[in-house]
Amino acid sequence: MKKFFFERECRTATSECYTILRRETALGRIDLHFTDTVVHSTLSITENITAEEIQDLVDAIDEELINSIGVSKQELIVHVHQ
């Protein structure tokens, strides 16, 4: 069973924004900005979650959002705010 779910809020040619959900509870938001070689992201968490859960969330973002849209990346940079 998936631990996190993502609902797209908006999409442009070089960026996407998602609400992050766990079950039916909103945990925060991820803003992704794509360049030729790097994906820059801002992860804003509004709930208290552990550092391990944050790492699980970053892994899910990389697997489900970055890889699924076919962006060729060499690096994912994540700025986390909690």
N, C-alpha and C positions, 0 to 999 in steps of 0.2 A: 504494500500500500504506500502511495506517495505521502511524504511528510508535508510538502509544500505545494501550493497551487498558484498559478499566475494568471491574472486577468489583465489583458492589454487595455491600457487607457488611451494611448495614442501612438501613432507611427509616422515617421517622416522618412525621407530617403537616407538619412544618416543617423537616426536615433529612434528609440522606442522607450515607452514608459509602461510599467506594470504595477498593479497592486499585488502584494504578496499575501496569500491566505494560508492559514493552517486550519483545516476543517472549515468552519464558517467564520472564523475570526480573522480580521485584517491585522497583519503584523507590521506592515509598512509598505514601502514603495522602492522600486529599483528603476533608475534612469540609466539607459545605455546609450553611449555615443560612439559611433564607429568611425575609425580612420582606416587608412590602407593597411596598417600593420598592428594597430592596437585598438582594443575596445576599452574605453574609459567608462566607469560606472560609479554611480552614487547610490549607496544602499542606506536607506533611512529606516531604522527599526523603531517602532513606537511602543513595542511591548518588551518586557524583560525576558531575554533569552540568553542562554549560556554561550561562551566562546565556541564550544563544540557545535552547538546548534547553528551559530553563525557560519562556521566552516561548512557544515552540511548544506546550508542555504546557498553559500557561494558555489559549492560543487553542483547543486541542482540548477542554479542559474547558468553555469557554464554548460552543463549537459543539455538542459531543456530549452534554454533560450538562445544562447550563442551558437551552439552546434546545429540546432534545428533550423535556423534561418539561412544557413549556408555562408555565413561570413567567414572568410579566410582570415584567421588571426594568428599572430605570433605571440601576443601577450594580452592578458586580461588584467586590468588595473581596477581594483575595487576600493572605494573610499567608504568606510562604514561609519555611520552615525547612529548612536543609540541613546 
